[in-house]
């Protein structure tokens, strides 16, 4: 079974979490709201993937990253059963303005008590936001 590894950034500003929406022309998950994430390139550390993807997708830079753990899930991706390994991080990011790549068409800083309004959030993404929220409370 093919495997893909991704890094996911959960970025907060105050009590709001950054969500970005995939453009409708994307092959995988069009129109889905998510936290910034992307696939690891060959020879790249997962931390390098995190920094590259966050910057490519939002123009934000990683200041500090705290690992939240890794989960593995099987999905059918482009017709092929694939194991996805997701390395999630609580990220302190630069305070610059979000500028989206062509992969995404909207972003929001969403208050945690309004996350339920984003029905498109997968259970997987919601779980990592919950882990990041708990990690923030502990620090």
N, C-alpha and C positions, 0 to 999 in steps of 0.2 A: 504494500500500500504506500503510495507517495506520502511524503511528509513535508510540511512547511512550518517554518519557525517565524514568529512575529514578535515584535516588541510593542507594547501598548502603554501610552502615557495618560495618567489621570492627573489633570492639572486643575488646581483650584485658584480662585481669587476670592478671598474672604469665604463666604458660605456658598459660593457658586462654582460649579464644575463646568469645564469646557466640553461642549459637544459640537461635532461637525457633521454635516450631512453629505453623504456621497451623492455625486451628480447623477442624474437619471440616465446618462449614457454609459455608466460603468457596467462592465460585464458581471462583476461580483457585487452583490448587495446594493443595487441602485436605489437611491432615495433613503437609505438607512442612516439614522443618526448613530454616532459612535464617538468614542474617545479616539484621539489620534493614534494611529497604529500603522505598521507596515512590515513587509517581509525582510528577513535578514538576507544580505548579499553574501556570496561566497567569500570566506576569509575575514569577515567582519565580526567583531565581538557583538554581543547583544546590546551592550551599552552604546557602541557606535551606531548600531541600527536605531536605537531609541533616539539618539541625538539627531541623526540624519533625517529620520522620518518626521519627527516633530518639526524640525526646521522646514523640510520640504512641504509639509502639509499646512503649516500655520505661520511660518516665519518666526516662531518663538524658539529661543535657545534654552537648553537644559542648564540650570544653575546647580541643581542638586537632584539626585534620583535615589529613591529608597525602594529596593525590591519588595514586591508584594506577593511573590510566589509565581509558580508556573502551573498552568493547567493544560491538559491535552484533551482534545475533543475531536471526534470524527464527524466530518461533514462531506456531503457530495459537492464537489467543487468542479464546475464545468463538466458535469457528467461523470466524474471520477471520484470514488470514495478516497478521501484524503484525511490524514491525521494532522491537525493543527496544534502546534505547541505555542502557547501564548505566555510570554514573559511580561508580567505587568509591573509597572513602577508608579509610585507616587512621585510626581515631579514638581519641583519648584522651578518655574520658568521665568524667563525675562519678562519684564513688564511692557514690552513693546506691543504695538497693535497687531492683531491677528490679520494675516493676509493669506487667503486660501490658494491652494494649487488648483489646477483644472480638475482634479479628482473630486473636489467638493464644491458645493454651490451655496452653502450657508453655514453659519456658526452661531452659537448662543452660549452665554454664560448663564447656566440654569441653576436656580436655587434648588438645594437638595429636596425641599418639600414639594417641588414641582416636577420631579423626575417621572412620576407616574403618568404625566401628560404625554410623555414620549413613548407611545406604545410600540414604536419601531425598535426601541432598545432591545437587543437580544438579552436573554437570561444571562449569558456569558458576560456581556458588558456590564449589565446591572450588578452582577456579583462582584466584579472587580472595583466598581465605584463604591460598593458597600465596604469592601476590604480597605480601600483607600481612606474612606471616611473613618473607619475604626482606627486605622494607623495614625491618622491626624489627631484623633482624640487621645491616643496613648502618648503622644509626644509633647 
